Amino acid sequence: VQLQASGGGLGQAGGSLRFSCVASGLTFSAYTVTWFRQAPGKEREFVAAVRSRSSGGTRHYATSVKGRFTVSRDNSENLVYLQMSSLRPEDTAIYYCAAGRGIVLSSLSMERAYDYWGRGTLVTVSS
């Protein structure tokens, strides 16, 4: 199983960025896929999740990004996207995608709930 994140890079405050995570080696639609991030000097935190097909594909966001970020998935392409808008300098972090099965709502933000992780992609937002 492999998760590969791409995109990200440098953005400006108030601007937008989009990146994606492509998965291979798993039944993609059966997995909840979630974005976490880790800012310099901070612990990794939950950003956004899109649940599996059997769980309705519902989307969930951290309070800090709600209304600014949009997570979506394309099960036919094994892709999950994170569209980031109204960027803030505090969005600067390494962003990770993770996949897991059978994750209940209350566990979406728990790193230990996820089976597979991609390498992070760095996002830097300048003011």
For each residue, the residues with C-beta under 8 A, 3 or more apart:
1: 23 24 25 26 99 115 116
2: 23 24 25 116 118
3: 21 22 23 97 98 99 116 117 118
4: 21 22 23 24 118 119
5: 8 19 20 21 95 96 97 118 119 120 121
6: 19 20 21 22 121
7: 17 18 19 20 121
8: 5 17 19 95 121 122 123
9: 17 122 123 124
10: 124 125 126
11: 15 16 17 84 87 91 123 124 125 126
12: 15 87 125 126
13: 87 88 89 125 126 127
14: 86 87
15: 11 12 85 87 125
16: 11 83 84 85 86 87
17: 7 8 9 11 84 87 123
18: 7 81 82 83 84
19: 5 6 7 8 81 82 95 121 123
20: 5 6 7 79 80 81 82
21: 3 4 5 6 33 35 79 80 81 82 97 118
22: 3 4 6 77 78 79
23: 1 2 3 4 26 28 31 33 78 79 80 99 116
24: 1 2 4 78
25: 1 2
26: 1 23 30 31 99 116
27: 30 31
28: 23 31 75 78 99
29: 52 53 75
30: 26 27 52 53 54 101
31: 23 26 27 28 52 99 100 101
32: 49 50 51 52 55 99 100 101 103 108
33: 21 23 49 50 73 80 97 98 99
34: 46 47 48 49 50 97 98 99 100 108 114
35: 21 47 48 49 71 80 82 95 96 97 98
36: 44 45 46 47 95 96 97 98 111
37: 44 45 47 91 93 94 95 96 123
38: 42 43 44 45 93 94 96 120
39: 42 45 90 92 93
40: 92 93
41:
42: 38 39 45 93
43: 38
44: 36 37 38 96 111
45: 36 37 38 39 42 62 109
46: 34 36 49 62 108 109
47: 34 35 36 37 61 62 65 69 82 95
48: 34 35 59 60 61 62 65 69 70 71 82
49: 32 33 34 35 46 59 60 61 71 108
50: 32 33 34 57 58 59 60 71 72 73 80
51: 32 55 56 57 58 59 60 103 108
52: 29 30 31 32 55 57 101
53: 29 30 56 57 75
54: 30
55: 32 51 52 58
56: 51 53
57: 50 51 52 53 73
58: 50 51 55
59: 48 49 50 51 70 71 72
60: 48 49 50 51 105 108
61: 47 48 49 65 66 69 71
62: 45 46 47 48 65 66 109
63: 66
64: 90
65: 47 48 61 62 68 69 84 91
66: 61 62 63 69
67: 86
68: 65 84 85 86 87
69: 47 48 61 65 66 82 83 84 85
70: 48 59 81 82 83 85
71: 35 48 49 50 59 61 80 81 82 83
72: 50 59 80 81 83
73: 33 50 57 79 80 81
74: 77 78 79 80 81
75: 28 29 53 78
76:
77: 22 74
78: 22 23 24 28 74 75
79: 20 21 22 23 73 74
80: 20 21 23 33 35 50 71 72 73 74 97
81: 18 19 20 21 70 71 72 73 74
82: 18 19 20 21 35 47 48 69 70 71 95
83: 16 18 69 70 71 72
84: 11 16 17 18 65 68 69 87 91 123
85: 15 16 68 69 70
86: 14 16 67 68
87: 11 12 13 14 15 16 17 68 84 91 125
88: 13 91 125
89: 13 92 125 126 127
90: 39 64 125
91: 11 37 65 84 87 88 123 125
92: 39 40 89 123 124 125
93: 37 38 39 40 42 122 123
94: 37 38 120 121 122 123
95: 5 8 19 35 36 37 47 82 120 121 122 123
96: 5 35 36 37 38 44 117 118 119 120 121
97: 3 5 21 33 34 35 36 80 117 118
98: 3 33 34 35 36 111 114 116 117 118
99: 1 3 23 26 28 31 32 33 34 114 115 116
100: 31 32 34 103 113 114 115 116
101: 30 31 32 52 115
102:
103: 32 51 100 107 108 113 114
104: 107 108
105: 60 108
106:
107: 103 104 110 113
108: 32 34 46 49 51 60 103 104 105 113
109: 45 46 62
110: 107 113
111: 36 44 98 114
112:
113: 100 103 107 108 110
114: 34 98 99 100 103 111 117
115: 1 99 100 101
116: 1 2 3 23 26 98 99 100
117: 3 96 97 98 114
118: 2 3 4 5 21 96 97 98
119: 4 5 96
120: 5 38 94 95 96
121: 5 6 7 8 19 94 95 96
122: 8 9 93 94 95
123: 8 9 11 17 19 37 84 91 92 93 94 95
124: 9 10 11 92
125: 10 11 12 13 15 87 88 89 90 91 92
126: 10 11 12 13 89
127: 13 89
